[in-house]
Amino acid sequence: MQHTPQLTAARTPEGDFDFNASFDWVRERFRAADAAIVNLETTLSESGPYTGYPCFRSPAALAEALDSLGVDITVLANNHCCDGGSKGIRTTIRELDRHGIEHTGVFLDSSDFRARHPLRFEAGGIRFALLNYTYGTNGLPVPSGLSVNPIDTVRIAADLAAVEHDGVDCVIACMHWGNEYERRPNKVQRQLAGFLRRHGVDLIVGSHPHVVQPYEQDSNGIVLYSLGNFVSNQRKRYCDGGIVATVEVTRSPDGSLRYSLELTPVWVLTPGYRITPSEVGDTLSMPADSRLRYERFMTDTRLLLGL
């Protein structure tokens, strides 16, 4: 997310924007991934006015920073995807395309929908299909001619049935769901997760609550109910950070897939909005109040996840 104080922090003396410093301490981790995927919960604009909450409009320079970070794919279906109207969606997709970043969940037309829903990619000889859905768009209408994937179980079941016959090895669903600021998944999230698993989804990744929620893992896949906030200006307890999830998918001799999971808590250090993993934060010099908040977030998150 991009709140107004983040925009202020990223402004250069020349009046441009540079978001790269936010990502410096996680850049190596992202670049090492075969496929780095993020939820982009803002729209992009080539010119101001740029705005934070409640309608997010960020400088196009953010796409350049995501490219530099090593992001390969963005999921766009979330409650803020229509904040900039038709122009916001079109500019966002154009800027992502310009930097070679793939995207799904929001589509320009039927041709774009067919090409990117599901979004197919291959890594390590394994064929993936990525699908992305949102519970809504904050009451804003989806602009005419464009489309946003809604959480609709009838439609999702049809989508997954089509994927099943498409030669895909692993299915990923990124779901914008749940209740904001609740540290436990609600009944609907759990029901949807069960529905998705029964219909062939292997990896489920959730967003929207703005806090980290627990995860589930078995031999058949992983459910990450909420990753929390990767970067934002939400500073209340539990909201001031998130987790980076690294999933390794390997093929067994019998052809089945195995999933290993590494969860890395990251905390957002202000005023520069620097995403701070523990290997940096544990030894970093910071003000006493920041140290207290950092350690509290890390402790809360590790206890919740059993790390």
C-alpha positions in Angstrom: 0.0 0.0 0.0 1.0 3.6 -0.5 -0.2 6.0 2.2 0.5 9.8 1.9 3.5 9.8 4.3 5.1 7.1 2.1 4.7 9.4 -0.9 6.3 12.2 1.1 9.2 10.1 2.1 9.9 8.9 -1.5 9.9 12.4 -3.0 13.4 13.4 -4.3 14.9 16.9 -4.2 14.2 17.2 -7.9 10.5 16.6 -7.3 10.4 13.0 -8.6 9.8 9.8 -6.6 12.1 7.0 -5.7 10.8 4.0 -3.7 13.9 1.8 -4.0 15.2 2.4 -0.5 12.0 0.7 0.9 13.1 -2.6 -0.6 16.8 -2.6 -0.2 17.0 -5.1 2.6 14.7 -7.7 0.9 16.0 -7.2 -2.6 18.4 -10.2 -2.6 15.6 -12.5 -1.3 13.2 -11.4 -4.1 15.8 -11.6 -6.9 16.7 -15.2 -5.8 13.1 -16.4 -6.4 12.1 -18.1 -9.6 8.8 -16.3 -9.4 8.3 -13.3 -7.0 4.7 -12.4 -6.5 3.2 -9.4 -4.7 -0.3 -8.0 -4.1 -0.3 -4.4 -5.5 -2.9 -2.6 -3.4 -2.7 0.8 -5.1 -3.2 2.2 -8.6 -0.5 3.9 -10.6 -0.6 7.4 -12.2 1.7 9.2 -14.5 0.9 12.6 -12.9 -0.6 13.9 -9.7 -2.4 14.5 -7.6 -1.1 11.4 -5.8 -3.2 10.3 -2.9 -3.2 7.8 -0.1 -6.1 6.4 1.9 -9.0 6.1 1.1 -8.3 6.2 -2.7 -4.8 5.2 -3.5 -3.1 6.8 -6.5 0.7 6.3 -6.6 3.4 7.6 -8.9 4.3 5.3 -11.8 7.8 5.2 -10.4 6.6 2.5 -8.0 6.5 0.0 -11.0 10.1 0.8 -11.7 11.0 0.1 -8.0 9.1 -3.2 -8.1 11.0 -4.2 -11.2 14.3 -3.3 -9.5 13.2 -5.4 -6.4 12.8 -8.4 -8.7 9.0 -8.7 -8.7 7.8 -11.0 -11.5 4.1 -11.0 -11.0 1.5 -8.7 -9.4 -2.0 -9.7 -8.3 -4.3 -6.7 -8.8 -7.8 -7.9 -7.7 -8.3 -6.1 -4.3 -10.7 -3.6 -2.8 -8.6 -0.6 -4.0 -8.1 -1.7 -7.7 -10.8 0.7 -8.9 -9.6 3.7 -6.8 -8.4 5.5 -10.0 -11.3 4.5 -12.2 -10.7 3.3 -15.8 -7.6 5.5 -16.2 -6.1 4.2 -13.0 -6.4 0.6 -14.1 -5.2 1.2 -17.6 -2.2 3.2 -16.4 -1.3 0.6 -13.8 -1.3 -2.2 -16.3 0.6 -0.1 -18.9 3.3 0.7 -16.4 3.6 -2.9 -15.3 3.8 -4.0 -18.9 6.5 -1.4 -19.6 8.6 -2.9 -16.9 8.0 -6.5 -17.9 6.0 -7.4 -14.7 3.1 -9.8 -15.3 -0.3 -9.3 -13.7 -3.7 -10.9 -13.2 -7.0 -10.4 -11.4 -7.9 -7.2 -13.3 -8.3 -7.2 -17.0 -8.5 -4.6 -19.8 -10.8 -6.6 -22.1 -11.8 -10.2 -23.0 -8.6 -10.8 -24.8 -6.5 -9.8 -21.8 -8.8 -12.0 -19.6 -8.2 -15.0 -21.7 -4.5 -14.5 -21.8 -4.0 -13.9 -18.1 -6.8 -15.8 -16.3 -5.3 -18.0 -15.1 -1.8 -16.6 -15.4 0.4 -19.5 -16.5 4.1 -19.7 -15.9 6.8 -22.3 -15.5 9.6 -22.5 -13.0 12.0 -25.4 -12.4 10.2 -27.5 -14.9 6.9 -27.2 -12.9 3.9 -25.6 -14.6 1.9 -23.2 -12.5 -1.5 -21.5 -12.8 -2.2 -18.4 -10.8 -5.7 -17.1 -10.1 -6.6 -14.0 -8.2 -10.0 -12.9 -6.7 -11.3 -10.2 -4.4 -14.3 -9.9 -2.1 -15.2 -6.4 -3.6 -14.0 -3.0 -4.7 -15.2 -0.7 -1.8 -18.5 -0.2 -3.6 -16.8 1.4 -6.6 -18.1 0.2 -9.9 -15.8 -1.7 -12.2 -15.3 0.6 -15.2 -17.1 -0.3 -18.4 -15.2 -2.7 -20.6 -12.8 -3.8 -17.8 -13.2 -6.7 -15.4 -12.2 -7.6 -11.9 -12.3 -11.2 -10.6 -14.9 -11.5 -7.8 -15.0 -14.2 -5.2 -17.9 -16.2 -6.6 -17.7 -19.9 -5.8 -19.7 -20.9 -8.9 -17.4 -19.1 -11.2 -14.3 -20.2 -9.3 -15.3 -23.8 -9.5 -15.7 -23.5 -13.3 -12.3 -21.8 -13.5 -10.6 -24.5 -11.6 -12.3 -27.3 -13.6 -10.9 -25.7 -16.7 -7.4 -25.5 -15.1 -7.6 -29.2 -14.2 -7.6 -30.2 -17.9 -4.9 -27.7 -18.8 -1.7 -29.6 -18.1 -1.0 -27.6 -15.0 1.1 -29.1 -12.1 0.4 -26.6 -9.3 -2.5 -24.2 -8.8 -2.1 -21.0 -6.8 -5.0 -18.9 -5.6 -4.4 -15.3 -4.3 -7.5 -14.3 -2.3 -8.3 -10.8 -1.1 -10.6 -11.8 1.8 -11.3 -11.7 5.5 -11.8 -9.1 8.2 -9.4 -6.2 8.6 -7.2 -6.2 11.7 -8.4 -9.6 12.9 -5.5 -12.0 13.7 -7.5 -15.2 13.1 -9.2 -16.2 9.8 -13.0 -16.0 9.9 -15.5 -18.7 9.1 -15.8 -17.6 5.5 -12.1 -17.7 4.9 -11.9 -21.2 6.3 -14.8 -22.3 4.3 -13.4 -20.8 1.1 -10.0 -22.4 1.8 -11.6 -25.8 2.1 -13.6 -25.2 -1.1 -10.4 -24.2 -3.0 -8.5 -27.2 -1.7 -11.3 -29.6 -2.7 -11.3 -28.1 -6.2 -7.6 -28.6 -6.8 -5.8 -25.5 -5.4 -2.4 -26.3 -4.0 -1.2 -23.0 -2.6 -3.6 -20.3 -1.2 -2.3 -16.9 -0.3 -4.5 -14.3 1.5 -4.5 -10.6 1.8 -6.7 -7.7 3.1 -6.7 -8.2 6.9 -3.5 -6.0 7.2 -2.3 -8.3 10.0 -0.5 -11.6 9.9 -2.9 -14.6 10.3 -2.0 -18.3 10.9 -1.2 -20.8 8.2 -2.0 -24.4 7.5 0.3 -26.9 5.8 0.1 -30.6 4.9 1.5 -32.9 2.3 -0.9 -31.6 -0.3 -0.4 -27.9 0.0 -0.3 -24.7 2.0 -2.9 -22.1 3.1 -1.5 -18.7 4.1 -4.6 -16.8 5.4 -3.0 -13.4 5.5 0.6 -12.1 5.0 -0.1 -8.8 6.8 1.4 -5.6 5.5 4.6 -5.7 3.3 4.9 -1.9 3.3 2.4 0.7 4.5 2.0 3.5 7.0 -0.3 1.5 9.3 1.6 1.8 12.6 -0.7 0.2 15.1 0.4 -3.0 16.8 0.2 -6.1 14.5 -0.3 -3.8 11.4 3.2 -2.5 11.1 4.7 -5.4 9.3 4.0 -8.7 7.6 5.7 -11.9 6.4 7.5 -12.8 3.2 6.6 -16.4 2.3 9.1 -18.5 0.3 7.6 -21.7 -1.0 9.8 -24.3 -2.6 7.9 -26.7 -4.9 9.8 -29.9 -5.9 8.8 -33.0 -7.8 9.2 -36.4 -6.1 10.4 -39.5 -8.0 6.8 -40.7 -8.2 5.8 -37.4 -9.9 4.0 -35.9 -7.0 4.8 -32.4 -5.7 6.3 -31.5 -2.4 6.0 -28.1 -0.7 8.4 -26.6 1.8 7.7 -23.2 3.4 9.9 -20.5 4.9 8.2 -17.6 6.6 10.3 -14.4 7.1 8.7 -11.7 9.4 9.4 -8.2 8.1 8.8 -4.9 10.0 8.4 -1.5 8.4 11.0 1.0 9.8 9.9 4.6 9.6 10.5 7.4 8.6 12.0 5.8 5.5 9.5 3.0 5.2 12.2 0.4 5.0 11.1 -3.2 5.0 13.2 -4.8 7.7 13.8 -8.5 8.1 15.3 -9.8 11.4 18.7 -10.4 9.9 18.9 -6.6 9.4 16.8 -5.4 12.3 18.3 -7.4 15.1 21.6 -5.5 14.8 20.4 -2.2 13.3 20.8 1.0 15.3 17.4 2.5 15.7 15.6 4.8 18.2 14.4 3.2 21.4 10.7 3.5 20.5 11.4 1.9 17.1 13.4 -0.9 18.8 10.5 -1.6 21.1 8.0 -1.7 18.2 10.3 -3.9 16.1 10.8 -6.4 18.8 7.1 -6.5 19.8 6.1 -7.2 16.2 8.7 -9.9 15.8 7.7 -11.6 19.0 3.9 -11.3 18.2 4.5 -12.8 14.8 6.7 -15.6 15.8 4.4 -16.6 18.6 1.4 -16.6 16.3 3.1 -18.7 13.6 5.1 -20.9 15.9 8.5 -19.8 14.5 
